[in-house]
């Protein structure tokens, strides 16, 4: 292992390669910590430095929930494939999520807060073969959509049930517009990616309505959500690889239930939010086109 070159993630960017001796020096100086995502040739994906035996003093055993990924471009020389990973600090994610929620409730600042949050979250995302992912959308691109979403947050408190039901397809269409806008404004190393989400608005509305209806079954919503994510992945075009969603309905169900139950006690919320967010991001992966069809 001592002859290997290492990469690590810092400030939303991929750093390296570094010889192991230099990486250990960075660890000693505190520039690379136990929670820093690292990768070297032979690893199946990005992992916390502290989860690699012998790398960080006092580190833990191999992780039960790894941060999967694939070799960086600099190491592999090709796009490759693998799962996505997200590097978010517990408290950083918490306060930014709270600001995002408050901004949407206040309606007027919603476009600016949304762009601010998306830029941060995508800067923490690691995509196999696509270093330095960034979001380039501007607050005024679709400001009216975020204003409408903010206004609709108050519809749920209305006593008129027909307004609540009417808001479901409207919210779905607005979310569909946001997803298309996000997909068209992603870049890697400063170059705009030719990504497009081509799922229809009607299809998106149908999935959201089905999700609401499936709640009646108590647990069926998890399988509907899983199928919805796979439908969305199938409708992402413009890249050499195709996106897939690897989680099963059962995995979504038990993790969501654990997350919801833990949040009832308030105190675990920061840790559970980071745990759930990291896991959910890692369930999206990139594979060569046609791989799934031939599987």
Secondary structure, 3 states (H helix, E strand, C coil): CCCCEEEEEECCEEEEEEEHHHHHHHHHCCCCCCCCEEEECCCCCCEEHHHCCCCCCCCCCCCCCCCCCCCCHHHHCCCCCEECEECCCHHHHHHHHHHHHHHHHCCCCHHHHHHHHHHHHHHCEEECCECCEEECCCCCCCHHHHHHHHHHCCHHHCCCHHHHHHHHHHHHHHHHHHHHHHHCCEEECCEECCCEECCCHHHHHHHHHHHHHHHHHCCHHHHHHHHHHHHHHHCEECCCEEEEECCCHHHHHHHHHHHHHHHHCCCCHHHHHHHHHHHHHHCEEEEECCHHHHC
